[in-house]
């Protein structure tokens, strides 16, 4: 169940169907390093209220990828008062020094910060907190692949935990193209050898995409297949996120 520390994590895989170690990875009998099917996502675990000092917070664990997000505000912003009647969203993404021995934390965090801001901004009702600022701080505790989609989903949950008004929760999922195969929710080893990647961030209840990122060369049929896989998984992931919020609200009433 989502939100319960000792329970089995939930899964959000799209409709099941049944990459690059350096050369031999693409044999006919190739299987993913962690044993999942190509269209099977890692189990997802969420917990809100992970940081007591924050206005809202969330912890997410997808396989070995672990992220914690803290939200502060809305709080007065002199800068915002100078020119805007709407609220401001500030985002920051960082990695712990022990997140991974390989990842270039310094090179990634600025790009991830910009992409997190873009993914969330369209979902937040900025007019609901004029002349104030909401700060979102995401920390990748352990990097094991698909870090940014996990950060975005976890940040959305933390915003909801903080009571920030949003049009809908935001969930995010990516796929990697490995030779002729599309693999969803790739781990670090798969991302290292992908021919291309596609990440979708969306508001599932509204069926609106807030961010689409594509790298590499994709045929039209492949990109359509990849987008549908991501949208399907995003919808199922959002259900787990809502379940986590409902459990947290239920626990707070007891």
Number of C-alpha atoms within 10 A of each C-alpha: 17 26 24 15 11 8 10 12 20 18 19 20 24 20 11 10 9 8 28 18 12 9 8 10 18 16 9 7 6 11 14 16 13 10 9 14 15 20 22 22 24 22 14 22 24 27 23 27 19 17 16 9 11 17 20 25 29 28 26 26 20 23 17 14 22 22 27 25 30 27 29 19 20 21 15 15 16 11 12 16 16 9 9 13 15 17 23 22 18 17 20 17 23 18 20 12 12 12 19 15 9 9 15 10 17 10 9 14 19 14 12 21 22 14 18 26 17 16 26 25 16 19 20 21 16 21 14 15 19 19 22 23 23 22 18 25 19 28 19 26 21 19 23 20 21 23 22 24 21 25 28 26 29 30 31 30 30 32 28 23 21 22 14 20 16 19 12 20 24 31 33 32 29 29 27 29 26 19 14 10 16 23 26 28 28 28 23 17 16 22 22 15 18 21 19 17 23 21 24 24 26 29 25 22 13 10 11 15 18 18 17 15 11 15 13 11 12 16 8 9 8 15 17 12 12 23 18 14 23 27 25 16 26 26 23 17 25 24 17 22 28 15 16 22 21 14 17 18 12 10 9 8 6 5
